[in-house]
């Protein structure tokens, strides 16, 4: 039974979401503040967090950041009334895995949760080691190493990198990445791919010759840097 932590300062909404999730077979816990969410993330050990952005004590994006700073890779689905693209991208770049805007249907939210759980669980279950240049992906351990140093990635970042490396030397489009990594149309907004690529580069290519390259108007490719 998967455990879901629901974080929202509206008691009625939090209870409604938690009740619907329990009906679907999930074990749930509720937090109404950011501080309580950080604490429960450690003690309840959820498999996924549904996290409201507008909390009374701290923004949900900051809560996500604090949880990531503890080394946790628990998937996070942001839940908020903010629907601007920059708000969505802001949530994803601090380690979120999806973004659902209010008002929403419970069916949509549950479908998003199941999709995130599927993709984050499969990345660690495929087994084996994948290497490219000095990059090593340990799928069983869900770890990434670059030049002998560990690179900490969220589950979605891990799956994105795994997809790019599996297609090393081949240009993949934003649509192909959305279909494989997110597994559904992310609101028609493929800008999230560009954001995640940028975030991944800062982690994987930092202080190293770049392996992730942009092919203008086509997509992205993992390859060795060219010597000019």
N, C-alpha and C positions, 0 to 999 in steps of 0.2 A: 504494500500500500504506500503510494507516494505521499509525502508530507508537503503541504502548501502553507506558507505563512502569508496571511492577508494583512496588509498594512494600510489603514485608512482612518482618518480622524472623524469620519461620519459613521457612527455606530450602526445605523440602519443599513447602510450600504455594505459595510464590512460584514455584518451578520448575514445579509442576503447573499453575498458572494460566497462566504464560508459555507452556508447551508447548501447552496447549489453544488459546491464542490464535494461536500460530504455525500450528497445524494448520488454523485457520479463515482463515489468510491474512494475519494481522497481523505486523508487525515488532515485536519486544519488547526491552525492557531491564529489568533488575532492580536495585532498591536495597533494602538491608536496614536503613537508618537514615534519619532525617529529613534529616540533613545531606547524605547522598548523594543523596537524592531532590531536594532543592533544586538541587544541582549538576547532576544529570542533566536536570532540567526545562529547564535553560538550554542544555546541550550536545547532548542527544539530541533536543530539540524535539519532544516527543510530541504526538500529536493528542488523547490522553486519558490520564489517570492513574488507575490503580486504587490507592487509598491506604488502607492499614491505619491505624486510629486509634491503637492501642496499640503504639507503637514504643519501642525501648529508650532513645533519647536525648531525644525530644520527641514530644508528641502529634501525631497526623496533622492535627488541626484547625489546629495552629500551623504545620505545614508548608504547608498550604493557604493560610493567611494570608500567610506569607512569600512564597510564589509569586505570590499576587495583588498583593503590594506591589511586585513587580518590573514590574507592568503586564501580566503574562500572563493571558490569558482561557482557557487550556486547560481543558477540562471535567474534573471530578474526580468519580470514583465512590468513595465511602467504603466500606471493607470492615472489619467489626468484629464482635466477639461482643456488643457492647452493643446492646440492642434496645429500650431505653426511649424513649418519644417525645421526651423532652427531649434525649437524645443525638442522635437523628436531626435534630431541629430545630437543635441546636447546630452540627452539621456543615454543614447547608445554609446557615445564616446567615453562615458565613465564606467562602462562595463555592462550596460543593459543589453538584453537579448531581444526584446520586442517592446512595442508601444501601442497601447489601446486607449483611444480617446473617449471621454464621456460626452453625450450619453452612449451607452453600448448595450448590446444584448448579451445575456448570460451565455447563450449558445456560442456567440462569437468569441467571448473571453475564454470559455472552456476549450474551444477548438484551438485557439492560439496557445494556450497552456499545453495542450497535448502535443502540438507541433514542436514547441520548444523542448519539451521533455524527450520527444523522439529523437530529435537531432543531437541533443547534448548527450544522450545516453549512447547513441550509436557510435559516436566518435571514439569512445573508449573501448568499444566492444569489437572493433574490426580486427584488432590484433596486429602484431608485427612491427617492423621498423621501416621507416621511409627516410631516405637520405638524398640530399642534393647539395653538391659542393660541401661546405662545412656546416650545413644545416641538417639536423637529425630530428625526426619526429618519432617518438616512442608512443605508439598508439595504446598499448596495454597500460602503460603508466600515465598516459595522457600528459606527456611532457614534451617540451621542445627545447633543443639545445642549438646554440650558434657558436661555433669556434670554441666548443667546450664549456660554454657558459649557459646556464638555464635561462630561458625566456618564459616569463609568466604570461599566459594567455587565458582569456575567458573561454568558455565552451564554444561560443559562436566564432570567436577569432581563431580558435583551434581548427574548427571545421573549415573555415574559409581558407586558412593556410594549407590544410591537408588537400583541399580541392585544387588549389593553384599548383601545389607541388606534384600532385598526381597527374596534372596536365602540363608539366614542365616542358617548355619549348613550344607550347601551343597557346595561341591567344584565345582567351575566353571572354565572352561579352558580359555586360552587367546583367542582362536577362538570364544568361546561363547560370551566373553566380546566384542570383535571386532564386531561381528554380531549384538549385541544388542545396544551397545553404539555408535559405529561409523557407523553402518548400511551398510557398504560396506567394501570391502577388502582394507585396508590401505596400498596399494602398496606392499602387501605381507609381510609387516614388523610388526610382532607382538611385537617387542621391545618397541613400544609406550605404550603397556599395562603395562609392567614392570615399565616404567618411570612414568606413571600416578599413578600406585599403590604406588610407592615410594613417589611421591608428596602428594598423599592423606594421606598417613601415617603420614607425617610430620605435617599435619594440624589436622587430626582427632585423632591420637594416641599420639600426643605430650603431655608429662607430665601425661599420663594416662596409665592404663593397656591396652596393645594392643588388638584391636578387629579384625584387618585385618591380616590374617596369610597366609603364603605361604606353599603350599603343593608341595614339589619338584617334578618336571617332570609331575605334574598334573594340578595345577592352584592355585586359591586363594579361601579363605573361610573367612566369618565373623563368629566368634564364641568367647565365653568367653575364656580368657587365662586359660590354665591348671595349676593346682597347683601341682608342683613337690615335 
